[in-house]
Each structure stands twice: as structure tokens, then as C-alpha cells.
Amino acid sequence: MESGYTKSSDSHPVLTDRLARPLRDLRISVIDQCNFRCRYCMPRDLFSEGHPFLAPRQLLTFPEIEAVVRAGVGLGIRKVKITGGEPLLRPGLDQLIRRLTQIPDLEDVGLITNGSQLTVAAERLKAAGLKRISVSLDSLEPQTFSWITDRAGDPARILNGIDAARRAGLAPVKVNMVVQRGINSAEAVKMAAQFRGTGVIVRFIEYMDVGSRHHYQSGLLVPSREIRDAVHARWPIEPAGSNYFGEVADRYRYLDGAGEIGFISSMTQPFCGSCTRLRLAADGKLYNCLFASEGLDLRSILRADAAKRSQTEALQLASPEVCRRLEEALSGFWRARDDRYSERRQEQNSDTEPQRRKVEMYQMGG
């Protein structure tokens, strides 16, 4: 199928890829560092305390990120989610949120965090214009929590952060739980119980083969249907339908009115056909899939005229010429896109097919 432009219901042009998928979403990693060492993302044996993360000068600046978002909005992006690493480790993050929430036609700005810094940051994030937040929490048991994150810690700190987000008026608050068989799978119903009736939406995520360095183990995968059936046996649920095209979670609501839960099933029910998302890494590389091998270098475009600009100008938006080149790069990158890794994974024999290198999740955000 040819890529190009179509018309949306409101007569605005919609940029589509080779599989006719529209560009609507952008995830932005603002930092590659994290204060956790979750074993399925940043295992300590590979990411020790002395690991060479990006230096500040290698990170995109807030004006550079804003320039990319403005170019993307011109091509159809309407939703942005800020991620990491752990995004709340990036100094002054509320300044970026304030910049992005003031961009015309950008409808939604969200953030995903491990919640460890949320108690002190929630009010500041809300004041900057943040609307919603997602918090990663894989266990309510201190021992299991510490094992998964490979940090001495207590999930109570994350729960306090969730409460702070709710008090600040961030809504909805979503809790993401990556379920692993024999590690935290027995807690799935307990996690649902923790947030039933609170307005917080729990989303159960299948353990995925993201990246190449964390030694994916297929035996840890728990299909979403198992969790769904276990929750349904305790509190009956029914499908709730999608809020919008490209929503990755299958939504269910409790029949007794106690709210909703969701299931993200990339392994057993791939949703490549409705993927509308690009990912911007902290170093300025643009990726068209969570399982991508290569990216497009936007930092070189953004800094092409850096030698000609004063320090004051460098803190402002990119020049009109750079903005034009950004838009051309984004447009060409999306129009050439034909990625559908998760669907192809199911079509192939994973035992005989060669495993290709994939970009690590911490580099471009989960």
C-alpha cells in the first residue's frame, strides 16, 4: 500500500505510512538514566553504577524537543508522552511540560514514571500543565519489589507518590504492572484489588522481548487472558471498547461500577496494525517501533547551524530552515515505515529464526 496523506474527518491532512497507519503519537525520552535496575530493562550486571550514560551535552535540550514536537504536530501528532529512563531525574522537567502544553493543536501531554520522585514532584507537574500520569509498579510486596527493581526499597513510596498525583488533580492515574510468571504473577489480582474503586486504572502488561541485553526468557510470559480470567473470577468484568484508534490497551470495566482495568498484550495479541506512534530517544534518535534496530538522527539536524548561533539563540526555538528540515525528515521517516515486529514475531519460529539486535528500552522509553 502506498504511503502519503489522507483526509481526516475534520478535513486536516493525515500523514500515513506504508500500511496506512496515521501518525498521531510521540513518546519522548528525556534521559537515559534511571535510579532503578529492573531486571527486564536495566539489569545491574550490564548497567553498574559506573555505566557511561549520556552526558548533558548529548541530551536534546528542551527547545530542541519542543522544535521536534512542533514539527510533528504539523504532521498530525496530537499526543505526547514523556518517558525515560526515569524522566523525573531530568532537572527542570516541569519547564519542558510547560513548553509542550502551550503548543497549539497538541491535545494531550502525559508522563510515565517509576513513581519514586512523585511525592515531591506531583504538584509542580500539574502546575506546569501535565494532565495525566502513568506509574510503573510491578509488586506490592517489599521483597518482590526490591528483587525486580534490584534496589532496596518499599512499594509504599510509590503508593504515596500515586496518592500525591491524585491529590494534585492528575487524571487519569494509571498503574502499569509487567507480569512475570513465578515472580509477581500471583499478585495480579491483589494489584487489581489495591486500586478498585479509586479511579486509578491498572494495566497489566505482558513481559516482552524488548531490547537485546536483558536475556528474555519466554517462560516468564503470562498471557493477558490468564490475568483477565483471574480478575473476572473475583469481580466480573466486561469489554469497554477503545477510547481512540491506536489505543494499545484492551479496556475492561467492572460490572459493579468499581472502575476499569486494561491489558497490553504485545506478545499474544500484537497490535501493529493500529500503531500510530513514533519514539524520540534522549540523544535525538527517532525510532518507528519499540523493537527497532536503527533510528533517524534528528540531533544533527537540530544542531546543524549551532556554530552560527549565540548562546542566547541556542536556548530559543530552532531556525525556520531547521524546522523545515525537521518536518521533511519526520514526514519521510513515517511515510517509509512498514514495521510490524510483533506480528512478524508470531509468524516466525523463534527457535530457528536469527535474533536481530534491538535498541534497549531504557534508551527510548517503554
Secondary structure, 3 states (H helix, E strand, C coil): CCCEEEECCCCCEEEECCCCCECCEEEEECCCCCCCCCCCCCCCCCCCCCCCCCCHHHCCCHHHHHHHHHHHHCCCCCEEEEECCCHHHCCCHHHHHHHHHCCCCCCEEEEEECCCCHHHHHHHHHHCCCCEEEEECCCCCHHHHHHHHCCCCCHHHHHHHHHHHHHHCCCCEEEEEEEECCCCHHHHHHHHHHHCCCCCEEEEEECCCCCCCCCCCHHHECCHHHHHHHHHHHCCEEECCCCCCCCCCEEEEECCCCCEEEEECCCCCCCHHHCCEEEECCCCEEECCCCCCCCEECHHHHCCCHHHCCHHHHCCCCCHHHHHHHHHHHHHHHHCCCCCHHHHHHHCCCCCCCCCCCCCHHHHCC
